[in-house]
Amino acid sequence: MTFSMSLETFLAFVVAMSLLSLTPGPGFLAVVARSLGGGLMSGFATILGLILGDILFLILAIVGLSALAAAMGEFFLVVKILGAGYLIWLGIMTWRARISPPPAGVAMHKADFHRSFALGFVVTLGNPKTILFYSALVPTFIDMAALTLGDVALLSLVVALVSLVVLGAYAFLATRAGRSIKSPRAFRWLNRATGGLLVGAGVAVATR
């Protein structure tokens, strides 16, 4: 497997990707909300969905399909609206629910994993910041036409690792905060906080 990127270019992408992950946005809100309400595995399932969306946009930019992605603006607009609506609906349902975080050590149901994964993926598809990052910013310092298969694999690995480390830390902290809550009244406020984060993520997706 061959590589064409210079070390400087590689490090520039790592820094740019780190800044993208550190910047609060719909993805951050979704990860924190799912971690608060469903535990660490729900948070990580959401992160995996976000990563899949990131890698999809990265590959579109690499193979020169940015113009196609731009031409599919109406499709992404529909995804954006549906994703925002789903986030807001989920937030309202969570706000009204009377649930507590699952106890540590309990396996997550497949449906919960799939729901959290899909949530992360849809949030990425509907986030203009992510689209602009891969279609406009990254090509300014990476020659997409010169990338080899090894480069693509390396960049995808960076996307996955940076997202797992940065967003994983948020997920871990949010889960710890959720586990520390014991009283029924506190659980109600936890649900409201989680629901508010999800609604906020939906509004962020809809208005960007």
C-alpha positions in Angstrom: 0.0 0.0 0.0 1.6 3.3 -1.1 1.2 6.8 0.2 1.6 10.2 -1.5 0.8 12.7 1.2 3.6 14.6 2.9 3.9 14.6 6.7 2.9 18.3 6.7 -0.3 17.6 4.8 -1.2 14.6 7.0 -0.6 16.7 10.2 -2.7 19.5 8.7 -5.6 17.2 8.2 -5.3 15.8 11.7 -5.4 19.3 13.2 -8.3 20.3 11.0 -10.3 17.2 11.9 -9.6 17.7 15.6 -10.9 21.3 15.4 -14.0 20.0 13.6 -14.6 17.4 16.3 -13.9 19.9 19.2 -16.3 22.5 17.8 -19.7 22.1 19.5 -22.5 21.4 17.0 -25.4 19.0 16.3 -23.1 15.9 16.4 -21.8 16.9 19.8 -25.3 17.6 21.2 -26.5 14.2 19.9 -23.6 12.3 21.4 -24.0 14.0 24.8 -27.8 13.5 24.8 -27.7 9.8 23.9 -24.9 9.2 26.5 -26.9 11.0 29.2 -30.1 9.1 28.4 -28.9 5.7 27.2 -25.4 5.3 28.6 -21.9 5.0 27.1 -22.8 2.4 24.4 -25.6 4.6 23.1 -23.1 7.5 22.9 -20.6 5.4 21.0 -23.2 4.1 18.6 -24.1 7.7 17.8 -20.3 8.4 17.2 -20.1 5.5 14.8 -23.0 6.9 12.8 -21.2 10.3 12.7 -18.0 8.6 11.6 -19.8 6.8 8.7 -21.3 10.1 7.5 -17.8 11.8 7.7 -16.1 9.1 5.7 -18.9 9.2 3.1 -18.3 12.9 2.5 -14.5 12.4 2.5 -14.8 9.7 -0.2 -17.2 11.9 -2.2 -14.6 14.7 -2.1 -11.7 12.4 -3.0 -13.4 10.8 -6.0 -14.4 14.2 -7.3 -18.1 14.0 -6.6 -18.3 17.3 -4.7 -20.2 18.7 -7.7 -22.6 15.8 -7.6 -23.1 16.4 -3.9 -23.8 20.0 -4.6 -26.3 19.1 -7.4 -28.0 16.8 -4.9 -28.8 19.8 -2.7 -32.5 19.1 -2.7 -31.8 15.6 -1.5 -29.6 16.8 1.4 -32.2 19.4 2.2 -34.9 16.7 2.6 -32.5 14.7 4.8 -31.7 17.8 6.8 -35.4 18.5 7.4 -36.3 14.9 8.2 -33.2 14.6 10.5 -34.1 17.8 12.3 -37.7 16.7 12.7 -36.6 13.4 14.1 -34.2 14.9 16.6 -36.9 17.4 17.8 -39.5 14.6 18.1 -37.0 12.4 20.0 -36.2 15.3 22.2 -39.8 15.9 23.1 -40.4 12.2 23.8 -37.3 12.1 26.0 -38.4 15.2 27.8 -41.8 13.6 28.6 -40.5 10.1 29.5 -40.1 8.8 33.0 -36.9 6.7 32.6 -33.6 6.4 34.3 -30.2 5.6 32.7 -29.6 1.9 32.3 -27.5 0.3 35.0 -23.9 -0.3 34.2 -23.1 -3.7 32.8 -26.5 -4.1 31.1 -26.2 -5.0 27.4 -27.7 -2.5 25.0 -30.6 -3.7 22.9 -29.9 -3.9 19.2 -32.8 -1.6 18.4 -31.2 1.1 20.7 -27.9 0.6 19.0 -29.4 1.0 15.5 -31.4 4.0 16.6 -28.4 5.8 18.0 -26.3 4.8 15.0 -28.9 6.1 12.5 -29.2 9.3 14.6 -25.5 10.0 14.2 -25.5 9.2 10.5 -28.5 11.5 9.8 -27.0 14.3 11.9 -23.9 14.2 9.8 -25.8 14.1 6.5 -27.8 17.2 7.5 -24.9 19.2 8.9 -23.7 21.8 6.4 -20.5 22.4 8.4 -19.4 18.8 7.7 -20.3 19.1 4.0 -18.3 22.3 3.6 -15.4 20.9 5.6 -14.9 18.0 3.2 -16.0 19.6 -0.1 -14.4 23.1 0.3 -11.8 23.2 3.1 -10.0 19.9 2.8 -9.3 20.2 -0.9 -7.5 23.5 -0.2 -4.5 21.7 1.4 -4.9 18.2 0.0 -4.5 17.3 -3.6 -7.5 14.9 -3.9 -6.5 13.7 -7.4 -3.1 12.6 -6.2 -4.3 10.5 -3.3 -3.6 6.8 -3.3 -5.7 4.0 -1.8 -3.3 4.0 1.1 -3.9 7.8 1.6 -7.7 7.3 1.6 -7.4 4.5 4.2 -5.1 6.7 6.4 -7.4 9.7 6.2 -10.4 7.5 7.0 -8.5 6.1 10.0 -7.8 9.6 11.2 -11.5 10.6 10.9 -12.5 7.5 12.9 -9.8 7.9 15.6 -10.1 11.6 16.2 -13.9 11.3 16.4 -13.7 8.3 18.8 -11.2 10.1 21.0 -12.8 13.6 21.1 -16.4 12.7 21.1 -15.8 9.5 23.1 -14.5 11.7 25.9 -17.7 13.7 25.8 -19.7 10.5 25.8 -17.8 9.2 28.8 -18.2 12.4 30.8 -21.9 12.6 30.0 -22.4 9.0 31.0 -20.6 9.5 34.3 -22.9 12.5 34.9 -26.0 10.5 34.2 -24.8 7.6 36.5 -24.3 10.0 39.4 -28.0 10.9 39.4 -30.0 8.9 41.9 -33.3 10.5 43.0 -36.5 10.3 40.9 -36.7 14.1 40.7 -33.1 14.2 39.4 -34.1 11.6 36.8 -36.9 13.8 35.6 -34.4 16.7 35.2 -32.0 14.4 33.4 -34.7 13.5 30.9 -35.5 17.2 30.4 -31.8 18.0 29.9 -31.4 15.1 27.5 -34.6 16.1 25.6 -33.4 19.7 25.5 -30.1 18.7 24.0 -31.8 16.7 21.3 -34.2 19.5 20.5 -31.2 21.8 20.4 -29.4 19.5 18.0 -32.5 19.4 15.8 -32.8 23.2 15.7 -29.1 23.5 14.9 -29.5 21.1 12.0 -32.6 22.9 10.7 -31.2 26.4 10.9 -27.6 25.9 9.5 
